Amino acid sequence: MGKGDKDFEQRLAVAVGRHLEQPAEIRDLHRLTGGAVAETWWFDAVAGSETHEMILRLARYEEADNSFYVSKRTEAEIQILANTANVPAPNVYFILEAADNIGTGYVMQRIAGESIPRKILRDEQYTGARDLMARQCGGILCRIHAMSHDSISGLKILKTDQQLVDQYAMYESFDEPRPVFEFAFNWLKANAPEDPAPCLVHADFRNGNLIVGPEGVRSVLDWEMAHLGDPMEDLGWLCVNSWRFGNIDKPVGGFGEREDLFAGYEAAGGRVDPEKVQYWEVFGTLKWGLICRFQSLMHLSGSVRSVELAAIGRRVSETELDLLQLLT
């Protein structure tokens, strides 16, 4: 099971019992696959006559080393706020404390549904959902961008030029020249739009971070890259080819059209700038290529040994091809 097996389970039971204010028994505890910067643990907590279906989100390594991600506390605070703003996100039961001796993270509600893109895009039971999801995503993103974020600690304002500087610094740290990436950086610098008033940006809103049922989107996951910035960044990211998982003729997550995404956004009260969305699609494609390289190097350097991180390095070349198709 990992994490000290029974000892980990017992400490988790004590933490859950503290929140529920009665003794709790942990059942069916197991770690889910996926998640490069956080561990996700599935379990049931039995307290009295009730069974609570829960998920533990746990930082994989020291958060001080990860300037690209918000802390798990901030991530939890955002989800709590989202629930008050009609944004579908798992309810947060509690945030871990140092005395829990488990790590840095929080426990949230487990939402039934599917998050594996291959199944969402191919299984017959999601046929109806695929017809609705682009418009639904537009509405959800508009509500995220309208959220009042003053109460959230630890959110950075990321202006476009600063994001370019940060991404280029990451690129240079690899000491590995890639002409396509250089070409993309030059294009992005030359075509950078004006920054609007900053709003809350999810920054990883895509197929794979959505829980889906036959009726469409049920919940939005993985708020760890959230920041304050241009709302069009989220729309562009959702259209990056990597998140279509082979359905390249459906630019929105492999399931929908840009027109439906934009219509859903504007029906919820927002305004779409298609040129900015295209800019952020290019930016997102480059950013994902850099993330792939960064994550593979975490494994190769020995700092985090993971087959998943090692395998993700092969996707760098995919993003180079995507950039050439977008810019030529």
Residue pairs with C-beta under 8 A, 6 or more apart in sequence:
1 8
1 9
1 29
1 30
1 31
2 8
2 31
8 102
9 26
9 29
11 100
11 101
11 102
12 26
12 29
12 43
12 56
12 102
13 23
13 24
13 25
13 26
13 45
14 100
15 94
15 96
15 97
15 100
15 102
15 107
16 24
16 26
16 45
16 47
16 52
16 54
16 93
16 107
17 23
17 24
17 47
18 94
18 100
19 93
19 94
19 107
20 45
20 47
20 52
22 47
22 48
23 47
24 45
24 46
24 47
25 45
25 46
25 47
26 43
26 44
26 45
26 46
27 43
27 44
27 45
27 46
28 42
28 43
28 44
29 41
29 42
29 43
30 41
30 42
30 43
31 39
31 40
31 41
31 42
32 40
32 41
32 42
33 308
34 40
34 308
35 60
36 60
36 295
36 306
36 308
36 309
36 312
37 59
37 60
37 61
37 66
37 69
37 224
38 57
38 58
38 59
38 60
38 72
38 105
38 222
38 224
39 56
39 57
39 58
39 59
39 60
39 105
40 55
40 56
40 57
40 58
41 55
41 56
41 58
42 54
42 55
42 110
43 54
43 55
43 56
44 51
44 52
44 53
44 54
45 51
45 52
45 54
46 52
52 93
53 109
53 110
54 93
54 107
54 108
54 109
54 110
55 90
55 107
55 108
55 109
55 110
56 102
56 105
56 106
56 107
57 72
57 75
57 76
57 105
57 106
57 107
57 108
58 72
58 96
58 102
58 103
58 104
58 105
59 71
59 72
59 103
59 104
59 105
60 304
61 303
61 304
63 69
63 71
63 72
63 104
68 225
69 224
69 225
70 78
70 154
70 155
70 223
70 224
70 225
70 226
70 227
71 104
71 154
72 95
72 96
72 104
72 105
72 106
72 224
73 95
73 104
73 106
73 153
73 154
74 152
74 153
74 154
74 155
74 226
75 106
75 223
75 224
75 226
76 92
76 95
76 106
76 108
77 151
77 152
77 153
78 152
78 200
78 223
78 226
79 89
79 90
79 91
79 92
79 108
79 223
80 92
81 147
81 148
81 149
81 151
81 152
82 88
82 89
82 144
82 147
82 220
82 223
83 89
83 91
83 92
85 143
85 144
85 146
85 147
85 148
86 143
87 140
87 143
87 144
87 147
87 220
88 140
88 217
88 218
88 219
88 220
89 219
89 220
89 221
89 223
90 108
90 109
90 110
90 111
90 219
90 221
91 108
91 109
92 106
92 107
92 108
92 109
93 106
93 107
93 108
93 109
94 106
94 107
95 105
95 106
96 102
96 103
96 104
96 105
96 106
96 107
111 211
111 218
111 219
112 211
112 213
112 218
113 211
113 212
113 213
113 218
113 219
114 120
114 123
114 126
114 211
114 212
114 213
115 208
115 209
115 210
115 211
115 212
115 221
116 208
117 207
117 208
117 243
117 245
117 253
117 254
118 245
119 126
120 126
120 129
120 130
120 207
120 210
120 212
120 255
121 130
121 207
121 245
121 246
121 247
121 254
121 255
125 214
126 212
126 214
128 214
128 215
128 216
129 212
129 213
129 214
129 215
129 216
129 217
129 255
130 255
130 256
131 256
132 215
132 216
133 210
133 212
133 216
133 217
133 252
133 253
133 255
133 256
134 252
134 253
134 255
134 256
134 257
134 258
134 260
134 261
134 264
135 256
135 260
135 261
135 263
135 264
135 267
136 216
136 217
136 264
137 205
137 210
137 217
137 238
137 252
137 253
137 256
137 261
137 264
138 235
138 260
138 261
138 262
138 263
138 264
138 265
138 266
138 267
138 268
138 270
139 264
139 265
139 267
139 268
140 205
140 217
140 220
141 202
141 205
141 231
141 234
141 235
141 238
141 265
141 270
142 264
142 265
142 266
142 268
142 269
142 270
143 268
144 200
144 201
144 202
144 205
144 220
144 234
145 199
145 200
145 201
145 231
145 234
145 270
146 199
146 269
146 270
147 199
147 200
149 155
149 199
149 200
149 228
152 200
155 200
155 226
155 227
155 228
156 227
156 228
157 198
157 227
157 228
157 229
158 166
158 201
158 227
158 228
158 229
159 195
159 198
159 229
160 192
160 193
160 195
160 229
160 230
161 192
163 229
163 283
164 185
164 188
164 189
164 192
167 185
167 286
167 287
167 290
168 185
170 290
170 294
171 178
171 181
171 185
171 290
174 293
174 294
174 297
176 293
178 316
178 320
180 320
180 323
180 324
181 286
181 289
181 290
181 320
181 323
183 323
183 327
184 282
184 285
184 286
184 323
184 327
185 286
187 282
187 327
188 279
188 282
188 283
188 286
191 279
192 279
193 230
193 273
193 275
193 276
193 279
195 229
195 230
196 230
196 231
198 228
198 229
198 230
199 228
199 229
199 231
200 226
200 228
201 226
201 227
201 228
201 229
201 230
201 231
201 233
201 234
202 220
202 223
202 225
202 226
202 234
203 225
203 226
203 227
203 229
203 233
203 234
203 237
204 222
204 223
204 224
204 225
204 237
205 220
205 234
205 237
205 238
206 237
206 238
206 240
206 243
206 253
207 238
207 243
207 244
207 245
207 253
207 254
207 255
208 243
208 245
209 220
209 221
209 222
210 217
210 218
210 219
210 220
210 221
210 253
211 217
211 218
211 219
211 220
211 221
212 218
230 276
230 280
231 270
232 272
232 273
232 276
232 277
232 279
232 280
233 280
233 283
233 284
234 280
235 261
235 262
235 265
235 272
235 277
235 280
236 276
236 277
236 278
236 279
236 280
236 281
236 282
236 283
236 284
237 243
237 280
237 281
237 284
238 252
238 253
238 261
239 251
239 252
239 253
239 258
239 261
239 277
239 281
239 284
240 281
240 284
240 285
240 288
240 322
241 248
241 285
241 318
241 322
241 325
242 285
242 288
242 315
242 318
242 319
242 322
243 253
243 254
244 250
244 251
244 253
244 254
245 254
246 254
247 254
247 255
248 254
250 256
250 257
251 257
251 258
252 258
252 260
252 261
258 274
258 277
262 272
262 274
262 277
265 272
266 272
281 326
282 323
282 326
282 327
285 319
285 322
285 323
285 326
286 319
286 323
288 315
288 319
289 315
289 316
289 318
289 319
289 320
289 323
292 312
292 313
292 315
292 316
292 319
293 313
293 316
295 309
295 312
295 313
296 309
296 310
296 311
296 312
296 313
296 316
297 313
298 304
298 306
298 309
299 305
299 306
299 307
299 309
299 310
299 313
300 310
300 313
